[in-house]
Amino acid sequence: MPDSSAHADPRPQPPSPPAPGDCCDSGCPLCVHDVYHDELARYLHALAQWRLRHPEAVADG
């Protein structure tokens, strides 16, 4: 049986948003804001999956 304790399965951490000066506003094909949006979507998916494995954490907030 897998160990699903918080120590063995830590809560995902959100990505750091880009700093105000990270975007050069020149229309890059892969802007730092696009990268952040993709990382945020992956984080939210991982967090939802983690909450399914740790229903007690949802009750704690």
PyMOL Python script that loads the backbone (N, CA, C, O; Angstrom):
from pymol import cmd

cmd.read_pdbstr("""\
ATOM      1  N   MET A   1       0.846  -1.180   0.000  1.00  0.00           N
ATOM      2  CA  MET A   1       0.000   0.000   0.000  1.00  0.00           C
ATOM      3  C   MET A   1       0.888   1.239   0.000  1.00  0.00           C
ATOM      4  O   MET A   1       1.778   1.339   0.845  1.00  0.00           O
ATOM      5  N   PRO A   2       0.685   2.180  -0.908  1.00  0.00           N
ATOM      6  CA  PRO A   2       1.557   3.353  -0.977  1.00  0.00           C
ATOM      7  C   PRO A   2       1.381   4.273   0.218  1.00  0.00           C
ATOM      8  O   PRO A   2       0.287   4.412   0.765  1.00  0.00           O
ATOM      9  N   ASP A   3       2.470   4.890   0.604  1.00  0.00           N
ATOM     10  CA  ASP A   3       2.445   5.856   1.703  1.00  0.00           C
ATOM     11  C   ASP A   3       2.000   7.195   1.142  1.00  0.00           C
ATOM     12  O   ASP A   3       2.714   7.812   0.351  1.00  0.00           O
ATOM     13  N   SER A   4       0.803   7.651   1.557  1.00  0.00           N
ATOM     14  CA  SER A   4       0.292   8.923   1.040  1.00  0.00           C
ATOM     15  C   SER A   4       0.375  10.022   2.085  1.00  0.00           C
ATOM     16  O   SER A   4      -0.373  10.998   2.024  1.00  0.00           O
ATOM     17  N   SER A   5       1.280   9.868   3.044  1.00  0.00           N
ATOM     18  CA  SER A   5       1.433  10.909   4.056  1.00  0.00           C
ATOM     19  C   SER A   5       1.958  12.183   3.412  1.00  0.00           C
ATOM     20  O   SER A   5       2.543  12.155   2.329  1.00  0.00           O
ATOM     21  N   ALA A   6       1.739  13.294   4.093  1.00  0.00           N
ATOM     22  CA  ALA A   6       2.170  14.587   3.563  1.00  0.00           C
ATOM     23  C   ALA A   6       3.678  14.616   3.346  1.00  0.00           C
ATOM     24  O   ALA A   6       4.163  15.305   2.448  1.00  0.00           O
ATOM     25  N   HIS A   7       4.425  13.870   4.167  1.00  0.00           N
ATOM     26  CA  HIS A   7       5.882  13.863   4.018  1.00  0.00           C
ATOM     27  C   HIS A   7       6.290  13.160   2.722  1.00  0.00           C
ATOM     28  O   HIS A   7       7.186  13.622   2.016  1.00  0.00           O
ATOM     29  N   ALA A   8       5.634  12.054   2.417  1.00  0.00           N
ATOM     30  CA  ALA A   8       5.967  11.297   1.211  1.00  0.00           C
ATOM     31  C   ALA A   8       5.332  11.903  -0.034  1.00  0.00           C
ATOM     32  O   ALA A   8       5.776  11.637  -1.151  1.00  0.00           O
ATOM     33  N   ASP A   9       4.303  12.712   0.153  1.00  0.00           N
ATOM     34  CA  ASP A   9       3.563  13.295  -0.969  1.00  0.00           C
ATOM     35  C   ASP A   9       3.282  14.765  -0.634  1.00  0.00           C
ATOM     36  O   ASP A   9       2.147  15.118  -0.315  1.00  0.00           O
ATOM     37  N   PRO A  10       4.295  15.615  -0.704  1.00  0.00           N
ATOM     38  CA  PRO A  10       4.102  17.015  -0.291  1.00  0.00           C
ATOM     39  C   PRO A  10       3.140  17.768  -1.200  1.00  0.00           C
ATOM     40  O   PRO A  10       2.993  17.450  -2.380  1.00  0.00           O
ATOM     41  N   ARG A  11       2.494  18.766  -0.625  1.00  0.00           N
ATOM     42  CA  ARG A  11       1.569  19.613  -1.378  1.00  0.00           C
ATOM     43  C   ARG A  11       2.348  20.359  -2.468  1.00  0.00           C
ATOM     44  O   ARG A  11       3.416  20.907  -2.195  1.00  0.00           O
ATOM     45  N   PRO A  12       1.827  20.383  -3.688  1.00  0.00           N
ATOM     46  CA  PRO A  12       2.503  21.133  -4.755  1.00  0.00           C
ATOM     47  C   PRO A  12       2.622  22.616  -4.399  1.00  0.00           C
ATOM     48  O   PRO A  12       1.750  23.180  -3.738  1.00  0.00           O
ATOM     49  N   GLN A  13       3.680  23.216  -4.832  1.00  0.00           N
ATOM     50  CA  GLN A  13       3.908  24.639  -4.579  1.00  0.00           C
ATOM     51  C   GLN A  13       3.629  25.433  -5.852  1.00  0.00           C
ATOM     52  O   GLN A  13       3.982  25.002  -6.950  1.00  0.00           O
ATOM     53  N   PRO A  14       2.991  26.600  -5.698  1.00  0.00           N
ATOM     54  CA  PRO A  14       2.675  27.399  -6.888  1.00  0.00           C
ATOM     55  C   PRO A  14       3.936  27.979  -7.522  1.00  0.00           C
ATOM     56  O   PRO A  14       4.936  28.202  -6.840  1.00  0.00           O
ATOM     57  N   PRO A  15       3.880  28.216  -8.811  1.00  0.00           N
ATOM     58  CA  PRO A  15       5.034  28.841  -9.470  1.00  0.00           C
ATOM     59  C   PRO A  15       5.133  30.306  -9.067  1.00  0.00           C
ATOM     60  O   PRO A  15       4.138  30.930  -8.699  1.00  0.00           O
ATOM     61  N   SER A  16       6.318  30.833  -9.140  1.00  0.00           N
ATOM     62  CA  SER A  16       6.514  32.260  -8.867  1.00  0.00           C
ATOM     63  C   SER A  16       6.093  33.056 -10.090  1.00  0.00           C
ATOM     64  O   SER A  16       6.489  32.734 -11.210  1.00  0.00           O
ATOM     65  N   PRO A  17       5.288  34.099  -9.880  1.00  0.00           N
ATOM     66  CA  PRO A  17       4.901  34.920 -11.035  1.00  0.00           C
ATOM     67  C   PRO A  17       6.093  35.708 -11.555  1.00  0.00           C
ATOM     68  O   PRO A  17       7.041  35.958 -10.811  1.00  0.00           O
ATOM     69  N   PRO A  18       6.059  36.095 -12.806  1.00  0.00           N
ATOM     70  CA  PRO A  18       7.159  36.894 -13.339  1.00  0.00           C
ATOM     71  C   PRO A  18       7.224  38.244 -12.625  1.00  0.00           C
ATOM     72  O   PRO A  18       6.201  38.820 -12.256  1.00  0.00           O
ATOM     73  N   ALA A  19       8.419  38.719 -12.445  1.00  0.00           N
ATOM     74  CA  ALA A  19       8.609  40.048 -11.853  1.00  0.00           C
ATOM     75  C   ALA A  19       8.170  41.098 -12.871  1.00  0.00           C
ATOM     76  O   ALA A  19       8.169  40.830 -14.073  1.00  0.00           O
ATOM     77  N   PRO A  20       7.800  42.284 -12.405  1.00  0.00           N
ATOM     78  CA  PRO A  20       7.333  43.325 -13.330  1.00  0.00           C
ATOM     79  C   PRO A  20       8.282  43.600 -14.498  1.00  0.00           C
ATOM     80  O   PRO A  20       7.818  43.898 -15.599  1.00  0.00           O
ATOM     81  N   GLY A  21       9.571  43.510 -14.292  1.00  0.00           N
ATOM     82  CA  GLY A  21      10.527  43.800 -15.353  1.00  0.00           C
ATOM     83  C   GLY A  21      10.923  42.607 -16.201  1.00  0.00           C
ATOM     84  O   GLY A  21      11.752  42.743 -17.101  1.00  0.00           O
ATOM     85  N   ASP A  22      10.343  41.429 -15.933  1.00  0.00           N
ATOM     86  CA  ASP A  22      10.729  40.232 -16.684  1.00  0.00           C
ATOM     87  C   ASP A  22      10.231  40.238 -18.125  1.00  0.00           C
ATOM     88  O   ASP A  22      10.870  39.653 -19.000  1.00  0.00           O
ATOM     89  N   CYS A  23       9.102  40.888 -18.383  1.00  0.00           N
ATOM     90  CA  CYS A  23       8.552  40.939 -19.736  1.00  0.00           C
ATOM     91  C   CYS A  23       9.115  42.159 -20.456  1.00  0.00           C
ATOM     92  O   CYS A  23       9.118  43.268 -19.921  1.00  0.00           O
ATOM     93  N   CYS A  24       9.591  41.936 -21.675  1.00  0.00           N
ATOM     94  CA  CYS A  24      10.186  43.040 -22.436  1.00  0.00           C
ATOM     95  C   CYS A  24       9.161  43.760 -23.309  1.00  0.00           C
ATOM     96  O   CYS A  24       9.493  44.747 -23.965  1.00  0.00           O
ATOM     97  N   ASP A  25       7.912  43.271 -23.323  1.00  0.00           N
ATOM     98  CA  ASP A  25       6.825  43.881 -24.101  1.00  0.00           C
ATOM     99  C   ASP A  25       7.136  43.993 -25.593  1.00  0.00           C
ATOM    100  O   ASP A  25       6.681  44.924 -26.258  1.00  0.00           O
ATOM    101  N   SER A  26       7.914  43.042 -26.118  1.00  0.00           N
ATOM    102  CA  SER A  26       8.232  43.096 -27.548  1.00  0.00           C
ATOM    103  C   SER A  26       7.520  42.008 -28.342  1.00  0.00           C
ATOM    104  O   SER A  26       7.825  41.797 -29.516  1.00  0.00           O
ATOM    105  N   GLY A  27       6.572  41.315 -27.710  1.00  0.00           N
ATOM    106  CA  GLY A  27       5.806  40.300 -28.427  1.00  0.00           C
ATOM    107  C   GLY A  27       6.565  39.012 -28.679  1.00  0.00           C
ATOM    108  O   GLY A  27       6.389  38.388 -29.725  1.00  0.00           O
ATOM    109  N   CYS A  28       7.387  38.612 -27.760  1.00  0.00           N
ATOM    110  CA  CYS A  28       8.150  37.367 -27.915  1.00  0.00           C
ATOM    111  C   CYS A  28       7.206  36.195 -28.178  1.00  0.00           C
ATOM    112  O   CYS A  28       6.102  36.158 -27.636  1.00  0.00           O
ATOM    113  N   PRO A  29       7.630  35.243 -29.004  1.00  0.00           N
ATOM    114  CA  PRO A  29       6.782  34.082 -29.277  1.00  0.00           C
ATOM    115  C   PRO A  29       6.485  33.269 -28.014  1.00  0.00           C
ATOM    116  O   PRO A  29       5.431  32.641 -27.913  1.00  0.00           O
ATOM    117  N   LEU A  30       7.394  33.279 -27.073  1.00  0.00           N
ATOM    118  CA  LEU A  30       7.202  32.576 -25.808  1.00  0.00           C
ATOM    119  C   LEU A  30       7.484  33.568 -24.681  1.00  0.00           C
ATOM    120  O   LEU A  30       8.592  33.625 -24.149  1.00  0.00           O
ATOM    121  N   CYS A  31       6.473  34.339 -24.333  1.00  0.00           N
ATOM    122  CA  CYS A  31       6.598  35.377 -23.311  1.00  0.00           C
ATOM    123  C   CYS A  31       6.671  34.746 -21.919  1.00  0.00           C
ATOM    124  O   CYS A  31       6.146  33.655 -21.698  1.00  0.00           O
ATOM    125  N   VAL A  32       7.319  35.434 -20.992  1.00  0.00           N
ATOM    126  CA  VAL A  32       7.386  34.943 -19.615  1.00  0.00           C
ATOM    127  C   VAL A  32       5.987  34.774 -19.033  1.00  0.00           C
ATOM    128  O   VAL A  32       5.772  33.913 -18.180  1.00  0.00           O
ATOM    129  N   HIS A  33       5.042  35.581 -19.481  1.00  0.00           N
ATOM    130  CA  HIS A  33       3.666  35.452 -18.990  1.00  0.00           C
ATOM    131  C   HIS A  33       3.014  34.179 -19.530  1.00  0.00           C
ATOM    132  O   HIS A  33       2.214  33.556 -18.833  1.00  0.00           O
ATOM    133  N   ASP A  34       3.344  33.789 -20.754  1.00  0.00           N
ATOM    134  CA  ASP A  34       2.849  32.526 -21.310  1.00  0.00           C
ATOM    135  C   ASP A  34       3.413  31.342 -20.527  1.00  0.00           C
ATOM    136  O   ASP A  34       2.692  30.399 -20.199  1.00  0.00           O
ATOM    137  N   VAL A  35       4.695  31.405 -20.237  1.00  0.00           N
ATOM    138  CA  VAL A  35       5.348  30.340 -19.475  1.00  0.00           C
ATOM    139  C   VAL A  35       4.707  30.240 -18.095  1.00  0.00           C
ATOM    140  O   VAL A  35       4.407  29.141 -17.627  1.00  0.00           O
ATOM    141  N   TYR A  36       4.497  31.380 -17.444  1.00  0.00           N
ATOM    142  CA  TYR A  36       3.874  31.388 -16.120  1.00  0.00           C
ATOM    143  C   TYR A  36       2.462  30.802 -16.187  1.00  0.00           C
ATOM    144  O   TYR A  36       2.079  30.010 -15.327  1.00  0.00           O
ATOM    145  N   HIS A  37       1.697  31.185 -17.194  1.00  0.00           N
ATOM    146  CA  HIS A  37       0.335  30.670 -17.340  1.00  0.00           C
ATOM    147  C   HIS A  37       0.352  29.146 -17.476  1.00  0.00           C
ATOM    148  O   HIS A  37      -0.471  28.464 -16.864  1.00  0.00           O
ATOM    149  N   ASP A  38       1.270  28.613 -18.262  1.00  0.00           N
ATOM    150  CA  ASP A  38       1.389  27.162 -18.427  1.00  0.00           C
ATOM    151  C   ASP A  38       1.788  26.489 -17.115  1.00  0.00           C
ATOM    152  O   ASP A  38       1.239  25.447 -16.757  1.00  0.00           O
ATOM    153  N   GLU A  39       2.747  27.086 -16.399  1.00  0.00           N
ATOM    154  CA  GLU A  39       3.177  26.535 -15.114  1.00  0.00           C
ATOM    155  C   GLU A  39       2.041  26.579 -14.098  1.00  0.00           C
ATOM    156  O   GLU A  39       1.873  25.649 -13.309  1.00  0.00           O
ATOM    157  N   LEU A  40       1.261  27.658 -14.116  1.00  0.00           N
ATOM    158  CA  LEU A  40       0.137  27.793 -13.201  1.00  0.00           C
ATOM    159  C   LEU A  40      -0.926  26.733 -13.492  1.00  0.00           C
ATOM    160  O   LEU A  40      -1.489  26.155 -12.562  1.00  0.00           O
ATOM    161  N   ALA A  41      -1.201  26.474 -14.753  1.00  0.00           N
ATOM    162  CA  ALA A  41      -2.170  25.437 -15.121  1.00  0.00           C
ATOM    163  C   ALA A  41      -1.693  24.065 -14.643  1.00  0.00           C
ATOM    164  O   ALA A  41      -2.486  23.282 -14.120  1.00  0.00           O
ATOM    165  N   ARG A  42      -0.402  23.771 -14.820  1.00  0.00           N
ATOM    166  CA  ARG A  42       0.145  22.492 -14.344  1.00  0.00           C
ATOM    167  C   ARG A  42       0.051  22.401 -12.824  1.00  0.00           C
ATOM    168  O   ARG A  42      -0.290  21.350 -12.281  1.00  0.00           O
ATOM    169  N   TYR A  43       0.354  23.510 -12.138  1.00  0.00           N
ATOM    170  CA  TYR A  43       0.265  23.537 -10.677  1.00  0.00           C
ATOM    171  C   TYR A  43      -1.167  23.273 -10.214  1.00  0.00           C
ATOM    172  O   TYR A  43      -1.384  22.464  -9.311  1.00  0.00           O
ATOM    173  N   LEU A  44      -2.147  23.947 -10.824  1.00  0.00           N
ATOM    174  CA  LEU A  44      -3.539  23.780 -10.412  1.00  0.00           C
ATOM    175  C   LEU A  44      -4.009  22.346 -10.639  1.00  0.00           C
ATOM    176  O   LEU A  44      -4.764  21.806  -9.832  1.00  0.00           O
ATOM    177  N   HIS A  45      -3.569  21.733 -11.726  1.00  0.00           N
ATOM    178  CA  HIS A  45      -3.904  20.333 -11.980  1.00  0.00           C
ATOM    179  C   HIS A  45      -3.258  19.434 -10.920  1.00  0.00           C
ATOM    180  O   HIS A  45      -3.914  18.551 -10.368  1.00  0.00           O
ATOM    181  N   ALA A  46      -1.983  19.661 -10.641  1.00  0.00           N
ATOM    182  CA  ALA A  46      -1.279  18.861  -9.639  1.00  0.00           C
ATOM    183  C   ALA A  46      -1.912  19.046  -8.262  1.00  0.00           C
ATOM    184  O   ALA A  46      -2.023  18.088  -7.497  1.00  0.00           O
ATOM    185  N   LEU A  47      -2.328  20.270  -7.943  1.00  0.00           N
ATOM    186  CA  LEU A  47      -2.958  20.536  -6.654  1.00  0.00           C
ATOM    187  C   LEU A  47      -4.298  19.809  -6.549  1.00  0.00           C
ATOM    188  O   LEU A  47      -4.608  19.239  -5.503  1.00  0.00           O
ATOM    189  N   ALA A  48      -5.084  19.821  -7.607  1.00  0.00           N
ATOM    190  CA  ALA A  48      -6.366  19.111  -7.595  1.00  0.00           C
ATOM    191  C   ALA A  48      -6.144  17.611  -7.382  1.00  0.00           C
ATOM    192  O   ALA A  48      -6.874  16.979  -6.619  1.00  0.00           O
ATOM    193  N   GLN A  49      -5.142  17.044  -8.051  1.00  0.00           N
ATOM    194  CA  GLN A  49      -4.831  15.626  -7.877  1.00  0.00           C
ATOM    195  C   GLN A  49      -4.358  15.345  -6.456  1.00  0.00           C
ATOM    196  O   GLN A  49      -4.741  14.340  -5.859  1.00  0.00           O
ATOM    197  N   TRP A  50      -3.528  16.230  -5.915  1.00  0.00           N
ATOM    198  CA  TRP A  50      -3.027  16.072  -4.551  1.00  0.00           C
ATOM    199  C   TRP A  50      -4.179  16.121  -3.553  1.00  0.00           C
ATOM    200  O   TRP A  50      -4.210  15.338  -2.604  1.00  0.00           O
ATOM    201  N   ARG A  51      -5.127  17.035  -3.760  1.00  0.00           N
ATOM    202  CA  ARG A  51      -6.279  17.146  -2.852  1.00  0.00           C
ATOM    203  C   ARG A  51      -7.134  15.882  -2.882  1.00  0.00           C
ATOM    204  O   ARG A  51      -7.715  15.510  -1.863  1.00  0.00           O
ATOM    205  N   LEU A  52      -7.217  15.225  -4.020  1.00  0.00           N
ATOM    206  CA  LEU A  52      -7.939  13.957  -4.081  1.00  0.00           C
ATOM    207  C   LEU A  52      -7.250  12.899  -3.224  1.00  0.00           C
ATOM    208  O   LEU A  52      -7.913  12.064  -2.609  1.00  0.00           O
ATOM    209  N   ARG A  53      -5.928  12.937  -3.185  1.00  0.00           N
ATOM    210  CA  ARG A  53      -5.169  11.977  -2.381  1.00  0.00           C
ATOM    211  C   ARG A  53      -5.143  12.353  -0.911  1.00  0.00           C
ATOM    212  O   ARG A  53      -4.860  11.507  -0.063  1.00  0.00           O
ATOM    213  N   HIS A  54      -5.437  13.620  -0.594  1.00  0.00           N
ATOM    214  CA  HIS A  54      -5.374  14.119   0.783  1.00  0.00           C
ATOM    215  C   HIS A  54      -6.655  14.868   1.140  1.00  0.00           C
ATOM    216  O   HIS A  54      -6.623  16.083   1.339  1.00  0.00           O
ATOM    217  N   PRO A  55      -7.780  14.163   1.222  1.00  0.00           N
ATOM    218  CA  PRO A  55      -9.046  14.855   1.516  1.00  0.00           C
ATOM    219  C   PRO A  55      -9.037  15.553   2.869  1.00  0.00           C
ATOM    220  O   PRO A  55      -9.767  16.524   3.068  1.00  0.00           O
ATOM    221  N   GLU A  56      -8.223  15.072   3.796  1.00  0.00           N
ATOM    222  CA  GLU A  56      -8.146  15.718   5.109  1.00  0.00           C
ATOM    223  C   GLU A  56      -7.557  17.120   5.004  1.00  0.00           C
ATOM    224  O   GLU A  56      -7.879  17.982   5.822  1.00  0.00           O
ATOM    225  N   ALA A  57      -6.718  17.361   4.032  1.00  0.00           N
ATOM    226  CA  ALA A  57      -6.101  18.679   3.855  1.00  0.00           C
ATOM    227  C   ALA A  57      -7.110  19.688   3.327  1.00  0.00           C
ATOM    228  O   ALA A  57      -7.000  20.878   3.620  1.00  0.00           O
ATOM    229  N   VAL A  58      -8.084  19.237   2.561  1.00  0.00           N
ATOM    230  CA  VAL A  58      -9.112  20.137   2.035  1.00  0.00           C
ATOM    231  C   VAL A  58      -9.931  20.690   3.184  1.00  0.00           C
ATOM    232  O   VAL A  58     -10.289  21.868   3.180  1.00  0.00           O
ATOM    233  N   ALA A  59     -10.232  19.851   4.174  1.00  0.00           N
ATOM    234  CA  ALA A  59     -11.002  20.294   5.335  1.00  0.00           C
ATOM    235  C   ALA A  59     -10.211  21.287   6.172  1.00  0.00           C
ATOM    236  O   ALA A  59     -10.794  22.163   6.811  1.00  0.00           O
ATOM    237  N   ASP A  60      -8.878  21.159   6.175  1.00  0.00           N
ATOM    238  CA  ASP A  60      -8.023  22.065   6.949  1.00  0.00           C
ATOM    239  C   ASP A  60      -7.820  23.396   6.252  1.00  0.00           C
ATOM    240  O   ASP A  60      -7.353  24.351   6.874  1.00  0.00           O
ATOM    241  N   GLY A  61      -8.157  23.481   4.985  1.00  0.00           N
ATOM    242  CA  GLY A  61      -7.986  24.736   4.247  1.00  0.00           C
ATOM    243  C   GLY A  61      -6.822  24.673   3.409  1.00  0.00           C
ATOM    244  O   GLY A  61      -6.511  25.636   2.709  1.00  0.00           O
TER     245      GLY A  61
END
""", "prot")
cmd.dss("prot")
cmd.show_as("cartoon", "prot")
cmd.util.cbc("prot")
cmd.orient("prot")
